[in-house]
C-alpha cells in the first residue's frame, strides 16, 4: 500500500508540473529554411525580415544555403515579408509559438512551407501567387479591355480570392484584414488601369464617371489600417507623394506639407515625412521648411539624424559657397590631381563607377559635350568610386575615355563624396572659375540644358 500511495503522489506531482509547464507562454517564433539560388550560398549572404517596409532582422545564410533564427517581440501585427532578393519576397504570418520552415523558390507560389502555425503563411503565399498569375501575369487582353469590362473582371478575380480565404476557416480578424487587403489591391489596379491600357492601345482611355467610385470612397487617414494593411499603405503613399510632380517646385512641396500636416494619424504623418529626407538638397529653396516638417513629424531618431545631416550638408552646398575639395586623387594619365589644379576653369565633375549602368549610359553624351568645349576653359573631371582600381583602369582604356580621369581615395566613403552628400550615382557637379559651387546636383550630359549652362558660365 505504501508503494501505491508513493506512486500516486509521484504521478500527481508530475501532472501538476505538466500543468504548470503547459501554462508557460512562448514569447517567440522560430523561422528557418533554405534560400532559392546557388548564388545566395556565398559567404556573407543574408535574408531580411521586413515589417511595414522596415528591416526588422538580418538573418545570416549558412554556406549550405540554410538559415535559422528566433523572432521575438511579436506584437499584434503578425504580417511580415522574408526577402532573399528583389524577386524572392515571401509573405509571412508570425505568432508566438510558431515554428515555420520555408524552402524558398524564385516562383514564390512554389515556396514550400512546413512546421507549426503555418496556415496563414500558406494562404498569404497562395494569395500573392494568385494575384501575380491571374492579374500581373495576364496578357495584354486584360488591361486592353474597355473600362467597365476590366473593372468587372478584376472584381471577379478578387471575389474568387475571398472565397479561397473563407475556405481556410481562419479567425474573424484575419479574414477581415485580408478582405481589406483585397479591397485596396482592387483599387490599386483601378488606379493603374489607364497607364497600362495606354501601353496596349497606344491612346488615352476615356473612363466612365463612376470608374473610381471605390477609390473616392476611401478614408486616407486611418492609422490602424496604415499600420496593418500594406495595400492601404501603398494607396496612401501614392495619393500624397504624387502631389510632388516636380521636387524642384516649391509650390508642390508646400502643397504636400500642408496636406500631410492636416492628417490626424501620427503614424501616417511620420511615415510620409520620412520619405521627404531625399528632398533636402542644395537645390531646394525650401530646405528649412522640409527639415522642420520632418523634425516635427518623424519619431525615429535615426531618420531625424539622417535629416539633420542632409540639411547641414545642403546648407554647405548652396550656390556661391566654396566647394569642398579633394586632394591627390590618382590620375589615369599618371600622377595625382586635386581640385585646386582646375582653378581658373569652369569644372564639370562626374561622380561615377564602372559597374553603374546609368553612369555608363551618360558616356556618349559626355564625350560629345567634351568635344563642344574643346580648347575652352572647361575642365571635365570624372571621379570614379570603384573599389577595384584595375577594373577602373581597364574600363577607361577600353572605352577611350577623355577628360581628366580620377579615382577617389575611399570609393563611396571618400571624404569628397561625403562632403557632397552623394547618395546615388551618377552625380554631376559644376564649380566656377573661383572654386565656388554653381550646382551641386547639375544637369546630366544628356540633358538639353547643360550646354547653355556651361556657355553662360564661360561668359562671366
C-alpha positions, 0 to 999 in steps of 0.5 A: 500500500505504501508503494501505491500511495508513493506512486500516486503522489509521484504521478500527481506531482508530475501532472501538476508540473505538466500543468504548470509547464503547459501554462508557460507562454512562448514569447517567440517564433522560430523561422528557418529554411533554405534560400532559392539560388546557388548564388545566395550560398556565398559567404556573407549572404543574408535574408531580411525580415521586413515589417511595414517596409522596415528591416526588422532582422538580418538573418545570416545564410549558412554556406549550405544555403540554410538559415535559422533564427528566433523572432521575438517581440511579436506584437499584434501585427503578425504580417511580415515579408522574408526577402532573399532578393528583389524577386524572392519576397515571401509573405509571412504570418508570425505568432508566438509559438510558431515554428515555420520552415520555408524552402524558398523558390524564385516562383514564390507560389512554389515556396514550400512551407512546413512546421507549426502555425503555418496556415496563414503563411500558406494562404498569404503565399497562395494569395500573392501567387494568385494575384501575380498569375491571374492579374500581373501575369495576364496578357495584354487582353486584360488591361486592353479591355474597355473600362467597365469590362476590366473593372468587372473582371478584376472584381471577379478575380478578387471575389474568387480570392475571398472565397479561397480565404473563407475556405481556410476557416481562419479567425474573424480578424484575419479574414477581415484584414485580408478582405481589406487587403483585397479591397485596396489591391482592387483599387490599386489596379483601378488606379493603374488601369489607364497607364497600362491600357495606354501601353496596349492601345497606344491612346488615352482611355476615356473612363466612365464617371463612376470608374473610381467610385471605390477609390473616392470612397476611401478614408486616407487617414486611418492609422490602424489600417496604415499600420496593418494593411500594406495595400492601404499603405501603398494607396496612401503613399501614392495619393500624397507623394504624387502631389510632388510632380516636380521636387524642384517646385516649391509650390508642390512641396508646400502643397504636400506639407500642408496636406500631410500636416492636416492628417490626424494619424501620427503614424501616417504623418511620420511615415510620409515625412520620412520619405521627404529626407531625399528632398533636402538638397542644395537645390531646394529653396525650401530646405528649412521648411522640409527639415522642420516638417520632418523634425516635427513629424518623424519619431525615429531618431535615426531618420531625424539624424539622417535629416539633420545631416542632409540639411547641414550638408545642403546648407554647405552646398548652396550656390556661391559657397566654396566647394569642398575639395579633394586632394591627390586623387590618382590620375589615369594619365599618371600622377595625382590631381586635386581640385585646386589644379582646375582653378581658373576653369569652369569644372564639370565633375562626374561622380561615377563607377564602372559597374553603374549602368546609368553612369555608363549610359551618360558616356556618349553624351559626355564625350560629345559635350567634351568635344563642344568645349574643346580648347575652352576653359572647361575642365571635365573631371570624372571621379570614379568610386570603384573599389577595384582600381584595375577594373577602373583602369581597364574600363577607361582604356577600353572605352577611350575615355577623355577628360581628366580621369580620377579615382577617389581615395575611399570609393563611396566613403571618400571624404569628397563624396561625403562632403557632397552628400552623394547618395546615388550615382551618377552625380554631376557637379559644376564649380566656377572659375573661383572654386565656388559651387554653381550646382551641386546636383547639375544637369546630366550630359544628356540633358538639353540644358547643360550646354547653355549652362556651361556657355553662360558660365564661360561668359562671366 
